[in-house]
Amino acid sequence: MILLDTSFLIDLLRQRKNAINKAVELVNRDKLATTYVNIYELLIGVYSKKDANYGEMLKTIENLTEKIDILALEKDSTIKSAKIGGELMLKGQIIGDTDNMIAGIALSNGINLIVTRDKEHFERIKGIKVESY
């Protein structure tokens, strides 16, 4: 399974050619997933827009995400996320709580590949491979 990060989902929603081409490649390789943390990040983007058509934007996100598995933050992934965050903090390489949680959820579900435009954060995490597009 391959985990799609928020930056990739945003680029798909914006119909960026490089993301669409990568999505076609990924669908042919393996099953795709994202996390509820990524959905949270997408929704912050929606609700931070003034005078936006929220209904239309939410429907677009729903249409995209109904095609992939959405993984939740559960007990094991919470512990894994905290471990990632703590280890990075000790190294002075803080990446932020949401990225810690995304990686923790991925690793707890046996996923070690994340597709993102923001490679530098996830490359710091042991056990995670990162692909960009």
C-alpha positions as CSV (number, residue, x, y, z in Angstrom):
1,M,0.0,0.0,0.0
2,I,1.2,3.6,-0.8
3,L,0.3,6.5,1.4
4,L,-0.7,9.8,-0.3
5,D,0.4,12.9,1.7
6,T,-1.6,16.2,1.8
7,S,0.6,18.0,-0.7
8,F,-0.1,15.3,-3.3
9,L,-3.8,15.3,-2.6
10,I,-3.9,19.1,-3.0
11,D,-2.1,18.9,-6.3
12,L,-4.6,16.2,-7.5
13,L,-7.5,18.5,-6.5
14,R,-5.9,21.3,-8.4
15,Q,-5.5,19.0,-11.4
16,R,-1.8,19.5,-11.7
17,K,-0.4,17.4,-14.5
18,N,2.6,16.0,-12.6
19,A,0.3,14.8,-9.8
20,I,-2.2,13.3,-12.2
21,N,0.5,11.4,-14.0
22,K,2.0,10.1,-10.8
23,A,-1.5,9.0,-9.6
24,V,-1.9,7.0,-12.8
25,E,1.4,5.3,-12.2
26,L,0.6,4.6,-8.5
27,V,-2.8,3.1,-9.2
28,N,-1.1,0.5,-11.4
29,R,1.5,-0.3,-8.7
30,D,-0.4,-0.8,-5.5
31,K,-3.4,0.1,-3.4
32,L,-3.6,3.7,-2.3
33,A,-4.3,5.2,1.1
34,T,-4.2,8.4,3.1
35,T,-5.0,9.3,6.7
36,Y,-7.7,11.2,8.6
37,V,-4.9,13.6,9.6
38,N,-4.3,14.3,5.9
39,I,-8.1,14.9,5.5
40,Y,-7.9,17.3,8.5
41,E,-5.2,19.2,6.7
42,L,-7.2,19.4,3.5
43,L,-10.3,20.6,5.5
44,I,-8.3,23.4,7.2
45,G,-7.4,24.6,3.7
46,V,-11.1,24.7,2.8
47,Y,-12.3,26.4,6.0
48,S,-9.5,29.0,5.9
49,K,-10.8,30.4,2.7
50,K,-13.1,33.4,3.1
51,D,-16.3,33.4,1.1
52,A,-15.6,30.0,-0.5
53,N,-18.2,27.6,-1.8
54,Y,-17.6,25.1,1.1
55,G,-20.1,22.6,-0.2
56,E,-18.5,22.3,-3.6
57,M,-15.0,22.1,-2.1
58,L,-16.1,19.4,0.4
59,K,-17.8,17.4,-2.3
60,T,-14.6,17.5,-4.5
61,I,-12.5,16.2,-1.5
62,E,-15.1,13.5,-0.8
63,N,-15.1,12.4,-4.5
64,L,-11.3,12.1,-4.4
65,T,-11.0,10.3,-1.1
66,E,-13.8,7.8,-1.7
67,K,-11.4,6.1,-4.1
68,I,-8.7,5.4,-1.6
69,D,-8.5,3.9,1.9
70,I,-8.5,6.4,4.8
71,L,-6.5,5.2,7.9
72,A,-7.3,6.4,11.4
73,L,-5.0,7.4,14.3
74,E,-5.4,4.5,16.7
75,K,-3.6,3.3,19.8
76,D,-0.6,1.7,18.0
77,S,-0.2,4.5,15.6
78,T,-0.5,7.1,18.4
79,I,2.4,5.4,20.2
80,K,4.4,5.1,17.0
81,S,3.7,8.8,16.2
82,A,4.9,9.9,19.6
83,K,8.0,7.8,19.3
84,I,8.8,9.4,15.9
85,G,8.2,12.9,17.3
86,G,10.3,12.3,20.4
87,E,13.2,10.8,18.5
88,L,13.2,13.7,16.0
89,M,13.0,16.2,18.8
90,L,16.1,14.7,20.5
91,K,17.9,15.1,17.2
92,G,16.7,18.7,16.8
93,Q,14.8,17.7,13.6
94,I,11.2,18.6,14.5
95,I,8.8,18.1,11.6
96,G,5.5,18.9,13.3
97,D,2.8,16.8,15.0
98,T,0.7,16.2,11.9
99,D,3.6,14.7,9.9
100,N,4.6,12.6,12.9
101,M,1.0,11.3,13.0
102,I,0.9,10.6,9.3
103,A,4.1,8.7,9.4
104,G,3.1,6.8,12.6
105,I,-0.2,5.8,11.0
106,A,1.6,4.7,7.8
107,L,4.2,2.6,9.6
108,S,1.6,1.1,12.0
109,N,-0.4,-0.1,9.0
110,G,2.7,-1.7,7.3
111,I,3.1,1.2,4.8
112,N,6.6,2.5,4.3
113,L,6.2,4.6,1.2
114,I,4.7,8.1,1.2
115,V,4.2,10.2,-1.9
116,T,4.6,13.9,-1.2
117,R,6.0,17.1,-2.5
118,D,7.4,17.8,1.0
119,K,10.1,15.2,1.0
120,E,12.4,16.8,3.5
121,H,10.1,16.1,6.5
122,F,9.4,12.4,5.8
123,E,13.0,11.6,4.8
124,R,14.0,12.2,8.4
125,I,11.9,9.3,9.6
126,K,13.4,5.8,9.9
127,G,11.5,3.2,7.9
128,I,9.9,5.7,5.6
129,K,10.7,5.9,1.9
130,V,9.6,9.0,0.1
131,E,8.6,9.5,-3.6
132,S,8.0,12.9,-5.1
133,Y,6.6,13.7,-8.5
